[in-house]
Amino acid sequence: MLLSQPRPLLGARGGGGNELVGKKMVVPAAPAMLSGSMETCLPTWLVLFFALFALHMLCYTVVTAPSWKGSSLSASPHLAAHFLPQLVGFAVIAFNGGGAWFTGMPATEPPIDVYLQHGEHVSCLMIAFQLYELAACIPAKRLRGASYEMVGHHVITLLLSTLAYKYQAYHYWAPCFMGVAEISSVPLALVDFFKQFPTLKAKFASLNEIARNVFAVAFLACRGVYWPYSSVLFFRTSMAALAKGPSAVIFPVGVIYTFCVCNVLMTCLQWYWTFLILKTLVLKLKGDERHKEQ
């Protein structure tokens, strides 16, 4: 199978179960329709969700112990317990998804319904993580966002990761949008933690400032620039698939429309966050101390 459309990364190597033969890529046969096991008694995504939940409960138990009484963490135990599972989730998805995107994906883009192990893997991880994040939002208004934007973000990401996992859709793009994007989220976990606990923020001011700077640079690169760039190529692929008609893919054509609409919504959200970061950077360059509160 000769694939013509290049991926948006130079120097990529074949991987994820695919082999390069000369200038052609040999893609293994896709499983019959469903790749991800969503119906089994204990699917992987459910096990991972319970693992994150168990870690949360362990942290909650620790910060509510008598020895922590009177500390800032014990005053908001749910937010304190949320930090470590969130950090672990971000790191695992960034490592698996981002690492696969840069080193383990096919050299050229396969059709949107081709099975890729890395795409299925990162989708499975994301399902578990977004389920945990949604559960964590229930008792904590701060985690839901001022306008419930974080709830919307979690719902859309959960929807797309479920579709990718269940219907074997966009396995090629899953590591990009679900993995590379989360690279910037690793330092974000620390930034949010210090925002939630001002006394620790003041105590570890240098660490907080380093995390903020790393997050700003990583976010602007991964989400402010690379996300919309990848979205252009994603839409080009999607429109080409739609032009071929419903019979061109093994899943319902509505899945393609869902991904396209959600991509527009998520891209707008990335630009909104990018605007806030740039606004904070301008304040910092002007010497305005208000940037520390952003």
N, C-alpha and C positions, 0 to 999 in steps of 0.2 A: 504494500500500500504506500503510494507516494503522497506525502502530505505537503501542501504548498505554503500554507500560512505560517509565517514565523512567529515564535513566541516573543514577548517583549523583554527578553533578557538575552544578552549576547554570551556566547561561550558556554551555553548550558550543555549538560551531558545527559544521555539517556538513563533511565532508571525506573524504579517502581514497577519492575516486572517487564519492562519493555527493552528491546534490544535494537541497536543500530547496525544495519548491514549495509556497508558502503555509504551511499547517500540516502538510503531508504530506511524507514523505521518499521519494524515488525511489531505490531500491537497484538497481545494475546487476545484470544476470543473472550468476549464479555460473558459473564454469567447470564443465565436466562432471566431477563427482565429485572428481577430484584437481586441486588447484591447484598445490601445491608440486611441483617436479621432483626427486624423490628417486632416480630411476633413471638419469639422464643421466650421461655420462662424467665431466664435471667440474661437478657442481651447485654453486650459489653457496655453500651451507653448507660444502662441502668446501674450496673455495678460501679461505674466511674462516678455517677451522681451520688450514690450512697457513700462512696469513699470520700468525696468532698464534704458531704453532709456530716460524716463521722468526724472528719478533721475539724470542722466548724464546732461541733459539740465538744470535742476535746479541748479546743482553745477556750470555749465558753466556760467549761468546767474549771479550767486553770485560772482564768481572770476573775471568776466569782468565788474562788477559794478564800478562806479567812485570811491567809497570808497576803492577799492582794487588796484587802479591805481598805478603803480610803484612797486608793490610787485612781488616777484619771481613767485607766482602762476599766476598772470595776464599775465606774459610773456609767459607762456605755458598753456593757459587755458584748452586745450583739455586734456592734461596729468593730470592736476589738477582735472578736472571734472571726469576723469576716475577712480580715486582712490576710492571714496566711493561706486559706483556701483560694482566695482571689489571686494572690501572688503565684501560688503553685499552678493554678489553672492557666494564667497568662503565660507563664514560663514554659509549661509543657506544650501548649498549642503553638507558641512562637517557635520553639525549638523544632517540633515535629513538622508543622506546616511551613514555616519560613525556611527551615533547613531543607525540606523537600523541594520547595520552589526554586531555590538557588542551586541545588546540587543534584536533585534526583528526578527531575521531570524530563519528559521527552524533548528532544531538540527542536521538534516542530509540533504545532498544536494539532492534536487528534480531533475527531468529531466530538460533539458535546455529549454523546451517549456512550462513549468508550469507557470501559472500566479501567481505572487506575487505582492501585492500592493506596497510594499516598492521599488521593482525594477522598476515598472511603474512610481512611484512618482519621484524617483531620476533621471530617464531618462528624464522625462518631464522638470524638473528643469534644467538639463544640456543642453537640446536643447535651451532653452531660453537664458541661460548664454553664450553658445558658439556663438550663433547668435549675441549677443551683443558684445562679444569680437572680432569677425570678423569685425563687423561694426566699432568698435573703431580702428582697425588696419589700416583702409583705409586712414585716414588723418595723421597718426602718424607712421613714419618709425621706431621709437624707439620701438613701441609695436609689430612690425613685427619680430623683432629679427635680428641679424647681418646677418644670412644666411636664413632668412625667416622661421626659425625653429618653431617660435610661430604660424605662419600661418598654417604650417603643423600640429602642435599639435591641433589647434582649429578645423581644417577641419576633422581630423581623429576622434576626440572626438565627434564632431557633427554627423558624419556619424554613429558611433556606438550607440550613444544615440538615434538617430532616428530609427535605426534598432531595438533596444531593445524596444522602445516605440511603434512602428508601428506593428512589427511582433511578439511581445510577446517573444522575444528571450533573453536568459541569464538573466532573472529577478533576479535570485539568485546572480549572480556575479556583477550585476550593482552597488549595494551599496558598494561593495569592491573596484572596480577599479574607480568608479566615486565619491565615498563618502570618504572612508578612505584616499585615495590619496590626497584629497583636504584639509585634516587637516593641512598638512604642508604649504598649500597655504595661509592660514589666516595670519600668520606672514610675508609671502612673499609679500603680498600687501603693508605692511608698509616698508619693505626693498626696494622694487622697488620705492616707493614714495620718499624715502630719496635719492635714486640714481638719480632720475629725478630732484630733487631740492636740490643741494649741500648746499645752504645757510641754509635751514631748517635742513639738516643733521648735519651741524656744530653746529647749535643752540640747537638741541636735540640729542647730541652725545650719551648720555647714553641710551636713548630710542632706538636709532638706533642700538647700540651694543647689547642690550637685544633682539631686534627683530631678528637680524642676528644670534645670538646664538640659539634662540628658533627654528628658521627656519631650521638651519643646522641639529640640532638634530632630529627634526620632519621629515625632508626630508629623512635623512639617514634611519630612522626607517620605515617610511611609504612607501617610494618609492624605496630606495636603497636596503632594505632587504625584507620587507613584500610583495611588488609588485612582484618581481621575484618568491618568494616562492609561492604566490597565483597563478602565471602564470603557474607553473608546474602542479598544481591541475586543473587549468582551461583547460590546454591542455589534461590532462588525461581524463577529462569529454568529451571534444570535440571529441577526437579520438574514444572514446567509442560510441558516438552518430553516428559518420561517419561509424563505423564498422557495425552498425545495418541497414544502408541503408537509402535512402531518405525518405522512408515511416515512419521512426521512429519519425519524428518531423512534426509539423503542418506548418512550414514555409519552404521556399526554402532552399535546402541544401547549396546553394551559400552563405547564410548568415553565416553559420558556417565557411566556408573558409575565408570570409571577416573578421570575428572576429579574427581568428587565425593569419592571415597575419598582421592585424593592431596591434595585441598584440605584435608580434615580433618587429614591428617598434617602438611602444611606449615603450617597454622594453629597446630597444637600446637607446632611448632618455633619459629614466630615468638613465641608466648607464652613459651616457655622462654627464648629470647634476651632478650625484653622483661624477664622476671623478673631475669635476670642484670644487665641494664643498670640497672634500678631499684635493685637491691641495691648496685651500685657507686655510684650517685648518693646513696644514703642514707649510705654510708661517707664520701663526699666532704663532704656537708653536716655530718656529725658531726666533721669534721676528722681522720678516721682515714686515715693515710697508706697504708693497704693498698689504697685505691681506685686508686692508681697502678699496681698490679700486676695489676689485673683486666682 
